[in-house]
Amino acid sequence: MEGTTKTHSMIPKQGSRPPWVGLCAAVWVQIAAGNAYNFPLYSSSLKSVLSLNQQQLTILGVANDVGENVGLLPGIACNFLPPWSLLLIGALLSFLGYGSLFLALTGTLSNFPYVLLCLALCVATNSNAWFGTAVLVTNMRNFPLSRGTISGILKGYIGISAAVYTLIYALLLKDSASNLVLFLALGLPIACLLTMYFIRPCTPPSAEDSSVNLHFLFVQATSLLLATYLVTTTILCNIFSITSALSYALAAVMLLLLITPLAIPLKMTLFPSNPKRNNVDVHLVTSTQTDPLLAPAPAPSSSAASPVDEDASDNETLLAEGEGAVPVRGRKRRPKRGEDFKFREAIIKADFWLLWFVYFFGVGSGVTVLNNLAQIGVSLGANDTTILLSLFSFCNFLGRLGAGALSEHFVRSIALPRTIWMTCTQIIMVITFCLYASALDGTLYAATALLGLCYGVQYSIMVPTVSELFGLKNFGITSNFMMLGNPIGAIIFSALLAGTVYDEEAAKQGSSTCYGANCFRFTFLVLAAVVGLGTILSIILTLRIRPVYKMLYAAGSFRLSHTSNN
């Protein structure tokens, strides 16, 4: 990854297919990459079949999160291996991990060791890291001028995947946990094998292509339509009795909505256009030395410089070297924020760790609620937790999609740092955790919806922020390191805090199941304090990186426009 080394997985060929086919295929991969959100659907079955207590179940939830978010290996591999190979590895992990869980859940393998159960779940959900890295890194490089939008769309489809699986679970699998796990073991690898040919580096759209924004709007609209359909259908299925024939019809509509983004490449095939393209755009995207947001304007062509011009140029260079604006001759300059960083260069920066802790406090607290959502619902009187999960999924999707589009608009119009949206949503999260702790009648669903929305924003904002501060060259490893905030938060807040408090309250009631507000009240109050600290750090980070965004999107956007017209 160092030096001037370039890999075939990063460099698109001139005249290669437009990136829209790969983006549409990425939608399916992202649905597959959201399989970790299914844990609440089969966690109760695991608890009863294998006679687990709540803390053991919570530790399984941590294994679920660790596998999903420990993506350092795929983050490194994405700079050396083509995307299809990452998808192939993910498919194999999914088959082995969920296949083992299926054998344990059905009793095919009796006395399945608990440690191996944790390992199997970790392996199964680690497929998500390979799936997500393959499609996110590839599409961020294929659409370098629309990072927030791409992050919002792809992370949004992961967010809505829980509702997709919930509907499949209810309509086609008849609420069978073992059938769901078998579906994950076989269906996910098949889906990725069918799409992996299309996930590859492509020629980025020209900055002059006016159809790009329209295509993005179409994908966002169809994803919103899908999300609305999923939530509505899930609620109706819980209210009314659905016949088998109707179940298949509803599933067919869902499938149709999932393939709707293919209308973009189909339209481009039937009605091709030839927008003015420039080789400079491709060079900017594929360069491993310069991030496209910081591409300098091309020097005007002129005849040979006069001696006076050469002397003036030398004097200006010496002054710039003294001020640190350019590297001293013979000495390599360290990158500045907004340029391409090596991982070891990024990890020593204060902004890197500020962003990490902001993300850790926001997502780590949110995943605690997600892992315990079924038990939270039961303790507060909700008998059917599938509606809770579907509601969380829908709002999670809205947060991811909306944050991507909203942050992209404001970052380009007034150079507003994306992290301001993390600050706003973390303030709302503090209020949400207080609502959970109060256990007031009618607040459970409202609190779950708000938390899902805020949880989605944290994900969607972190991804483009990392690429803008530290570049796209090593984006795979830097973004996946940020993702470690999720499993670490699950270990601390879910396993050590929520699981322990729940079991203590259940023991006081003389039961394995805890009922009442006290089951999670202390946990929610701690999470409110934690997110409050994250809010303060987010404000500090936003103030620190404001000059970077002014440079990237005020002067930088002019240089991009100027470059693309030459």
Steps between C-alpha positions, in 0.01 A plus 500: 500500500796730544700698252364525151373143483170461317284192498267377231215502748522881525549603138210504255570447134427772247164439338388250766133470590334784693493448877121481523483124437741446789297731725182305426675171573638656819142549622453122515837448664415760763174322578708185549748697713226593745451143623638581845182698570312169500637403840185614690289273275672177606661600832200385707510158331871469574434592862227238546646215291849529650384603851696826510465777756469866401868577549602207278252621240639852528853368444370329186371840394849639554645220282242600241625861506869409514470284191305766313733789573853362524595573142871578522593201284257581215600865538860409423407241238287740295818674378648174375211277397220565250153555649365163381754314710392687815140404424604137452671493839192654660273240339715219639497649851121537488453139395732358768381723785125484449524135400651422842231707673232304315646170622501630859150648483343183358684272741678319216819545698412430864686673782634770271767681709414858589843625396459345155154656477650845557772427245247378241290816540810717477610325179151526352464874553861571403375435146340845530840666534615339174174572320482860618866582436485363146201707393559815707865552407432420132202734474666783696781486244254469211308808622770714666304823457188369679636337814224599737230389259667163434552442872136585572365267231721200576482534878127563464444166330688326781272682743183385325629143464360409842151582374564289188600203712212558741253483214663187356493351851129573540370432148714220361670335797193495727681649802743207515838596645670186363366569150628858522851387594497244217391773261794713613741209456391429141327810365767759577788317327282440194403869479862614522623244248239627252597866542876491554583533128337845493679643805816640346683829434339705223551832329351767731223725369622830362447806716307642205254210482169655605329160520701393805284686752181376332623141522586543867158647568339202327694250714418695817131516409477128423679412823258720695208333326644158589547599863145632528361186341696274735388673818137525387488135397664385823243686709209367293634145528495534878142632500336277240524133411686459170435204269786314330408635157495857628831444677670409174338795324626744765848348479493538119424871533795535738724326247379734226584804710846358572584473130353840408842677500588290196280742305797741491746280303206375292409857407865580423516195272179576312558876483879546503650843534855618446576763760820688454766316696853594588794275565603728785194388701605134480858585587386694808293211626756227440800688630635352820674823586231770486144489622260639235361760740844659514587475132696812406393710206711430191773748429427722199694411191771746405832526330827445684525713810739792503798506743318766705195269525723211601665706774163617630373143497805380693453775761131413542586132538760574767251715691234227475751242621580716800131531585443127457260540208715282276760238590857614540708369212629158589263469796163328483210712629242339724145514363258763620137435586309452177788321326575128473632359828663168563329324789795548735496872417127535561495313831728754672272794418277652769210533254515128428449412865242771559294356214556148633371583849205700367403202286571254786272682745220542246499158335619301802205622706255446214610144434441421869131573452491311170658186651252504787198629308299179539558492877436875533167457323394208719605677820294805405191303397541456121412139423593510129847642450506458120319834463763663723780357287332605178442852636862528611612375157284749310617798706859376484463503122352853500789623715762353269342609174395842626836578663684415180282727284467782756869514587593493130274800433632716783863403456484618138288810560664645814791259570331385822694213663302177492569435870252773597227244427661253741485772765131570441397135505701420811310773685179326390644166616547636852129590507411160355685305768325708764167402337594132519600538865174673589297207356199730454201352323515548122868598487650161407430523128581871479832448678585205273423705189713794617789276597491319165511834317795631703683167483482509121638854482814399693581233243427708194699805610811318620574339161538810276662696784783248520555518124504880502740537792738215414445427129375211290831322444485306829131561566431127549725461803426840659121462476509142627711606797231754583247214490674344802305748710193285448622166650700671775188691595301176495750332734504785751141624491309188395685201647655652812228753582160409355536121531618515861230746612227298325602169662521661844147641465370166365656320799319737737174398328592131525478449124722477195291771333491851644187716493467870575689825451780408741632233261681763291446834679853530641644398162305773321615767745864400451456507123348849521810623686733329252331658198508836677879471511498403132305817422769717658775324305300534180475877547878520552564291188264711287676821601840347427419376151297800381807651323560169322150500355533864393814403313347188341161633401553874461824534305525127428168480318610781267819311415300187427267691271789674332685173447207318350452767235846471354 
